[in-house]
Amino acid sequence: MKIPIRIKRSEDGSLRLLVGYYARNGSIRLNGDIEAMVDTGADISIISEADALVKMGGSFKNLRKTTRETLRLGGIKSKLRTLKEVKMKFKKEDGTAEIINMELFTSRCTSKKKEAIRSAQTIPSIIGMDFLYKNDLKLVVNPKENEAYFEKVE
């Protein structure tokens, strides 16, 4: 089982690993396509504030607090909230679907400054190391061949 990851060169010349999935959680009205950056330096997976505002209609009220209430994303202090049992639907290399149920997080900028709020909404959704660990997946990257994917650890 392979889940393809897109390798994209950003404006500053760095390479980004991007993976798309469809996220659904009926209890909080989460429903929509997400494009997330794979970040091996992140210990948790996060649906960005921008994606949460669009895919959830900005409803953070019913979300559970986490034991880790805040973190810095892109230098901006943000509140974390738990998204229980998110159904993540990925398209595999063979065209079939791989469904992974997982607890994710979302963030919300704590600043009242417009510049900080705008900046927070440019931070992408993130697939962190928890995703690989909890789902027995490995990350394979070969940038010279433009090849990257998640694969099940046997």
PyRosetta script that sets phi, psi and omega in degrees:
from pyrosetta import init, pose_from_sequence

init()
pose = pose_from_sequence("MKIPIRIKRSEDGSLRLLVGYYARNGSIRLNGDIEAMVDTGADISIISEADALVKMGGSFKNLRKTTRETLRLGGIKSKLRTLKEVKMKFKKEDGTAEIINMELFTSRCTSKKKEAIRSAQTIPSIIGMDFLYKNDLKLVVNPKENEAYFEKVE")
pose.set_psi(1, 121.8)
pose.set_omega(1, 177.7)
pose.set_phi(2, -125.6)
pose.set_psi(2, 132.1)
pose.set_omega(2, 173.6)
pose.set_phi(3, -108.0)
pose.set_psi(3, 112.4)
pose.set_omega(3, -177.2)
pose.set_phi(4, -66.5)
pose.set_psi(4, 146.4)
pose.set_omega(4, 177.1)
pose.set_phi(5, -124.2)
pose.set_psi(5, 136.2)
pose.set_omega(5, 179.6)
pose.set_phi(6, -88.0)
pose.set_psi(6, 134.5)
pose.set_omega(6, 174.9)
pose.set_phi(7, -99.1)
pose.set_psi(7, 124.1)
pose.set_omega(7, -177.1)
pose.set_phi(8, -129.7)
pose.set_psi(8, 135.8)
pose.set_omega(8, 175.2)
pose.set_phi(9, -88.7)
pose.set_psi(9, 125.3)
pose.set_omega(9, -179.0)
pose.set_phi(10, -83.4)
pose.set_psi(10, 174.3)
pose.set_omega(10, -177.8)
pose.set_phi(11, -58.5)
pose.set_psi(11, -32.8)
pose.set_omega(11, -179.4)
pose.set_phi(12, -84.2)
pose.set_psi(12, 2.5)
pose.set_omega(12, 177.2)
pose.set_phi(13, 94.5)
pose.set_psi(13, -10.0)
pose.set_omega(13, 179.9)
pose.set_phi(14, -76.6)
pose.set_psi(14, 156.7)
pose.set_omega(14, 178.5)
pose.set_phi(15, -93.2)
pose.set_psi(15, 138.7)
pose.set_omega(15, 177.0)
pose.set_phi(16, -120.2)
pose.set_psi(16, 141.8)
pose.set_omega(16, 174.5)
pose.set_phi(17, -103.0)
pose.set_psi(17, 121.4)
pose.set_omega(17, -176.7)
pose.set_phi(18, -123.9)
pose.set_psi(18, 136.6)
pose.set_omega(18, 177.7)
pose.set_phi(19, -133.0)
pose.set_psi(19, 136.8)
pose.set_omega(19, 178.7)
pose.set_phi(20, -101.6)
pose.set_psi(20, 146.7)
pose.set_omega(20, 174.7)
pose.set_phi(21, -154.8)
pose.set_psi(21, 161.4)
pose.set_omega(21, 176.2)
pose.set_phi(22, -101.1)
pose.set_psi(22, 125.0)
pose.set_omega(22, -177.8)
pose.set_phi(23, -108.2)
pose.set_psi(23, 137.7)
pose.set_omega(23, 178.5)
pose.set_phi(24, -145.7)
pose.set_psi(24, 134.8)
pose.set_omega(24, 171.5)
pose.set_phi(25, -152.1)
pose.set_psi(25, 102.9)
pose.set_omega(25, -174.1)
pose.set_phi(26, -62.1)
pose.set_psi(26, -31.4)
pose.set_omega(26, -174.7)
pose.set_phi(27, -69.4)
pose.set_psi(27, -22.7)
pose.set_omega(27, 179.4)
pose.set_phi(28, -120.4)
pose.set_psi(28, 15.2)
pose.set_omega(28, 178.1)
pose.set_phi(29, 62.1)
pose.set_psi(29, 31.0)
pose.set_omega(29, 174.0)
pose.set_phi(30, -85.0)
pose.set_psi(30, 125.1)
pose.set_omega(30, -173.9)
pose.set_phi(31, -163.7)
pose.set_psi(31, 106.7)
pose.set_omega(31, 176.1)
pose.set_phi(32, 161.3)
pose.set_psi(32, 173.0)
pose.set_omega(32, -180.0)
pose.set_phi(33, -79.5)
pose.set_psi(33, 137.6)
pose.set_omega(33, 179.4)
pose.set_phi(34, -125.3)
pose.set_psi(34, 137.4)
pose.set_omega(34, 168.8)
pose.set_phi(35, -113.9)
pose.set_psi(35, 116.5)
pose.set_omega(35, -174.6)
pose.set_phi(36, -113.9)
pose.set_psi(36, 148.6)
pose.set_omega(36, 174.4)
pose.set_phi(37, -88.7)
pose.set_psi(37, 132.4)
pose.set_omega(37, 175.9)
pose.set_phi(38, -81.5)
pose.set_psi(38, 120.9)
pose.set_omega(38, -175.1)
pose.set_phi(39, -127.8)
pose.set_psi(39, 102.3)
pose.set_omega(39, -178.1)
pose.set_phi(40, -72.7)
pose.set_psi(40, -8.6)
pose.set_omega(40, 176.0)
pose.set_phi(41, -91.3)
pose.set_psi(41, -4.6)
pose.set_omega(41, 179.7)
pose.set_phi(42, -97.7)
pose.set_psi(42, 132.2)
pose.set_omega(42, 180.0)
pose.set_phi(43, -88.1)
pose.set_psi(43, -12.8)
pose.set_omega(43, 178.4)
pose.set_phi(44, -129.9)
pose.set_psi(44, 157.4)
pose.set_omega(44, 177.3)
pose.set_phi(45, -99.3)
pose.set_psi(45, 135.2)
pose.set_omega(45, -171.6)
pose.set_phi(46, -132.3)
pose.set_psi(46, 133.9)
pose.set_omega(46, 166.8)
pose.set_phi(47, -86.9)
pose.set_psi(47, 121.6)
pose.set_omega(47, -173.1)
pose.set_phi(48, -61.1)
pose.set_psi(48, 162.0)
pose.set_omega(48, 177.3)
pose.set_phi(49, -59.8)
pose.set_psi(49, -43.1)
pose.set_omega(49, -179.5)
pose.set_phi(50, -62.5)
pose.set_psi(50, -45.9)
pose.set_omega(50, 178.4)
pose.set_phi(51, -65.1)
pose.set_psi(51, -38.9)
pose.set_omega(51, 179.6)
pose.set_phi(52, -64.7)
pose.set_psi(52, -40.1)
pose.set_omega(52, 179.6)
pose.set_phi(53, -63.5)
pose.set_psi(53, -39.5)
pose.set_omega(53, -178.7)
pose.set_phi(54, -80.1)
pose.set_psi(54, -49.6)
pose.set_omega(54, -173.3)
pose.set_phi(55, -78.4)
pose.set_psi(55, -21.5)
pose.set_omega(55, -178.4)
pose.set_phi(56, -115.6)
pose.set_psi(56, 1.5)
pose.set_omega(56, -179.0)
pose.set_phi(57, 68.2)
pose.set_psi(57, 22.6)
pose.set_omega(57, 176.8)
pose.set_phi(58, 73.9)
pose.set_psi(58, 13.8)
pose.set_omega(58, -177.0)
pose.set_phi(59, -86.4)
pose.set_psi(59, 97.3)
pose.set_omega(59, 178.2)
pose.set_phi(60, -100.3)
pose.set_psi(60, -7.6)
pose.set_omega(60, -172.6)
pose.set_phi(61, -59.6)
pose.set_psi(61, -41.7)
pose.set_omega(61, -173.5)
pose.set_phi(62, -88.6)
pose.set_psi(62, 6.0)
pose.set_omega(62, -177.7)
pose.set_phi(63, -85.5)
pose.set_psi(63, 146.1)
pose.set_omega(63, -178.8)
pose.set_phi(64, -79.7)
pose.set_psi(64, 142.7)
pose.set_omega(64, 173.6)
pose.set_phi(65, -70.6)
pose.set_psi(65, 156.7)
pose.set_omega(65, 179.7)
pose.set_phi(66, -108.6)
pose.set_psi(66, 168.3)
pose.set_omega(66, 175.1)
pose.set_phi(67, -70.7)
pose.set_psi(67, -24.9)
pose.set_omega(67, 176.4)
pose.set_phi(68, -105.8)
pose.set_psi(68, 92.4)
pose.set_omega(68, -169.0)
pose.set_phi(69, -75.0)
pose.set_psi(69, -29.5)
pose.set_omega(69, -179.6)
pose.set_phi(70, -135.7)
pose.set_psi(70, 159.3)
pose.set_omega(70, 171.5)
pose.set_phi(71, -156.7)
pose.set_psi(71, 167.9)
pose.set_omega(71, 177.6)
pose.set_phi(72, -103.5)
pose.set_psi(72, 125.8)
pose.set_omega(72, 175.8)
pose.set_phi(73, -119.3)
pose.set_psi(73, 118.4)
pose.set_omega(73, -178.6)
pose.set_phi(74, 59.1)
pose.set_psi(74, 31.5)
pose.set_omega(74, 179.7)
pose.set_phi(75, 80.5)
pose.set_psi(75, 4.2)
pose.set_omega(75, -177.5)
pose.set_phi(76, -109.6)
pose.set_psi(76, 128.4)
pose.set_omega(76, 178.7)
pose.set_phi(77, -71.8)
pose.set_psi(77, 129.0)
pose.set_omega(77, -177.1)
pose.set_phi(78, -133.7)
pose.set_psi(78, 147.6)
pose.set_omega(78, 172.6)
pose.set_phi(79, -83.0)
pose.set_psi(79, 142.8)
pose.set_omega(79, 175.7)
pose.set_phi(80, -105.0)
pose.set_psi(80, 143.7)
pose.set_omega(80, 172.8)
pose.set_phi(81, -134.7)
pose.set_psi(81, 149.1)
pose.set_omega(81, -177.6)
pose.set_phi(82, -89.1)
pose.set_psi(82, 136.9)
pose.set_omega(82, 172.0)
pose.set_phi(83, -112.8)
pose.set_psi(83, 101.4)
pose.set_omega(83, -177.1)
pose.set_phi(84, -74.9)
pose.set_psi(84, 141.3)
pose.set_omega(84, 172.9)
pose.set_phi(85, 45.2)
pose.set_psi(85, 61.8)
pose.set_omega(85, 174.0)
pose.set_phi(86, -82.9)
pose.set_psi(86, 129.3)
pose.set_omega(86, 176.3)
pose.set_phi(87, -88.2)
pose.set_psi(87, 115.8)
pose.set_omega(87, -179.3)
pose.set_phi(88, -107.1)
pose.set_psi(88, 119.9)
pose.set_omega(88, -177.3)
pose.set_phi(89, -110.9)
pose.set_psi(89, 114.2)
pose.set_omega(89, -179.3)
pose.set_phi(90, -106.7)
pose.set_psi(90, 149.7)
pose.set_omega(90, 174.1)
pose.set_phi(91, -93.8)
pose.set_psi(91, 120.8)
pose.set_omega(91, -179.7)
pose.set_phi(92, -79.4)
pose.set_psi(92, 168.3)
pose.set_omega(92, -179.1)
pose.set_phi(93, -56.6)
pose.set_psi(93, -34.4)
pose.set_omega(93, -178.5)
pose.set_phi(94, -84.8)
pose.set_psi(94, 3.2)
pose.set_omega(94, 177.6)
pose.set_phi(95, 92.5)
pose.set_psi(95, -11.5)
pose.set_omega(95, 178.0)
pose.set_phi(96, -83.0)
pose.set_psi(96, 169.3)
pose.set_omega(96, -177.1)
pose.set_phi(97, -95.8)
pose.set_psi(97, 144.7)
pose.set_omega(97, 171.4)
pose.set_phi(98, -118.6)
pose.set_psi(98, 119.8)
pose.set_omega(98, -179.1)
pose.set_phi(99, -105.8)
pose.set_psi(99, 127.0)
pose.set_omega(99, 179.2)
pose.set_phi(100, -123.7)
pose.set_psi(100, 125.1)
pose.set_omega(100, 176.2)
pose.set_phi(101, -97.9)
pose.set_psi(101, 127.9)
pose.set_omega(101, -174.4)
pose.set_phi(102, -155.7)
pose.set_psi(102, 150.2)
pose.set_omega(102, 171.1)
pose.set_phi(103, -77.6)
pose.set_psi(103, 126.7)
pose.set_omega(103, 176.1)
pose.set_phi(104, -119.5)
pose.set_psi(104, 177.2)
pose.set_omega(104, 177.7)
pose.set_phi(105, -126.7)
pose.set_psi(105, 159.2)
pose.set_omega(105, 169.2)
pose.set_phi(106, -131.3)
pose.set_psi(106, 160.9)
pose.set_omega(106, -176.2)
pose.set_phi(107, -127.4)
pose.set_psi(107, 157.7)
pose.set_omega(107, 175.8)
pose.set_phi(108, -142.8)
pose.set_psi(108, 128.1)
pose.set_omega(108, -179.6)
pose.set_phi(109, -59.8)
pose.set_psi(109, 134.5)
pose.set_omega(109, -179.3)
pose.set_phi(110, -91.8)
pose.set_psi(110, -11.7)
pose.set_omega(110, -178.5)
pose.set_phi(111, -75.5)
pose.set_psi(111, 151.1)
pose.set_omega(111, 175.1)
pose.set_phi(112, -97.3)
pose.set_psi(112, -5.6)
pose.set_omega(112, -178.4)
pose.set_phi(113, -75.3)
pose.set_psi(113, 131.3)
pose.set_omega(113, -177.5)
pose.set_phi(114, -58.7)
pose.set_psi(114, -39.5)
pose.set_omega(114, -179.0)
pose.set_phi(115, -63.1)
pose.set_psi(115, -42.7)
pose.set_omega(115, 179.2)
pose.set_phi(116, -66.5)
pose.set_psi(116, -40.5)
pose.set_omega(116, 179.3)
pose.set_phi(117, -64.0)
pose.set_psi(117, -45.3)
pose.set_omega(117, 177.8)
pose.set_phi(118, -61.6)
pose.set_psi(118, -42.9)
pose.set_omega(118, 180.0)
pose.set_phi(119, -63.7)
pose.set_psi(119, -41.7)
pose.set_omega(119, 179.6)
pose.set_phi(120, -61.0)
pose.set_psi(120, -33.0)
pose.set_omega(120, -177.7)
pose.set_phi(121, -80.2)
pose.set_psi(121, 0.1)
pose.set_omega(121, 174.5)
pose.set_phi(122, -99.1)
pose.set_psi(122, -7.9)
pose.set_omega(122, -179.9)
pose.set_phi(123, -75.1)
pose.set_psi(123, 129.2)
pose.set_omega(123, -176.2)
pose.set_phi(124, -76.7)
pose.set_psi(124, 164.7)
pose.set_omega(124, 168.4)
pose.set_phi(125, -66.1)
pose.set_psi(125, 151.9)
pose.set_omega(125, -172.8)
pose.set_phi(126, -129.7)
pose.set_psi(126, 134.7)
pose.set_omega(126, 167.3)
pose.set_phi(127, -100.7)
pose.set_psi(127, 115.4)
pose.set_omega(127, -177.5)
pose.set_phi(128, -101.2)
pose.set_psi(128, -174.9)
pose.set_omega(128, -177.7)
pose.set_phi(129, -65.3)
pose.set_psi(129, -25.8)
pose.set_omega(129, 177.7)
pose.set_phi(130, -59.4)
pose.set_psi(130, -35.0)
pose.set_omega(130, 179.5)
pose.set_phi(131, -61.7)
pose.set_psi(131, -46.2)
pose.set_omega(131, 179.2)
pose.set_phi(132, -65.7)
pose.set_psi(132, -47.8)
pose.set_omega(132, -175.8)
pose.set_phi(133, -63.7)
pose.set_psi(133, -50.2)
pose.set_omega(133, -175.2)
pose.set_phi(134, -69.9)
pose.set_psi(134, -21.4)
pose.set_omega(134, -176.1)
pose.set_phi(135, -112.6)
pose.set_psi(135, 14.1)
pose.set_omega(135, 179.0)
pose.set_phi(136, 50.3)
pose.set_psi(136, 51.7)
pose.set_omega(136, 180.0)
pose.set_phi(137, -115.6)
pose.set_psi(137, 153.1)
pose.set_omega(137, 170.7)
pose.set_phi(138, -118.7)
pose.set_psi(138, 156.0)
pose.set_omega(138, 178.4)
pose.set_phi(139, -106.4)
pose.set_psi(139, 125.0)
pose.set_omega(139, 178.4)
pose.set_phi(140, -116.3)
pose.set_psi(140, 127.3)
pose.set_omega(140, -178.7)
pose.set_phi(141, -135.7)
pose.set_psi(141, 127.2)
pose.set_omega(141, 174.1)
pose.set_phi(142, -133.9)
pose.set_psi(142, 87.0)
pose.set_omega(142, -174.0)
pose.set_phi(143, -64.0)
pose.set_psi(143, -29.4)
pose.set_omega(143, 179.4)
pose.set_phi(144, -64.3)
pose.set_psi(144, -31.3)
pose.set_omega(144, 179.2)
pose.set_phi(145, -99.6)
pose.set_psi(145, 6.3)
pose.set_omega(145, -177.6)
pose.set_phi(146, 53.4)
pose.set_psi(146, 45.7)
pose.set_omega(146, -176.3)
pose.set_phi(147, -124.2)
pose.set_psi(147, 129.0)
pose.set_omega(147, 174.2)
pose.set_phi(148, -155.2)
pose.set_psi(148, 141.9)
pose.set_omega(148, 179.2)
pose.set_phi(149, -165.1)
pose.set_psi(149, 160.5)
pose.set_omega(149, 168.3)
pose.set_phi(150, -94.8)
pose.set_psi(150, 143.2)
pose.set_omega(150, 177.8)
pose.set_phi(151, -140.4)
pose.set_psi(151, 143.5)
pose.set_omega(151, 178.6)
pose.set_phi(152, -64.8)
pose.set_psi(152, 134.0)
pose.set_omega(152, 175.3)
pose.set_phi(153, -82.1)
pose.set_psi(153, 127.0)
pose.set_omega(153, -178.8)
pose.set_phi(154, -94.9)
pose.dump_pdb("model.pdb")
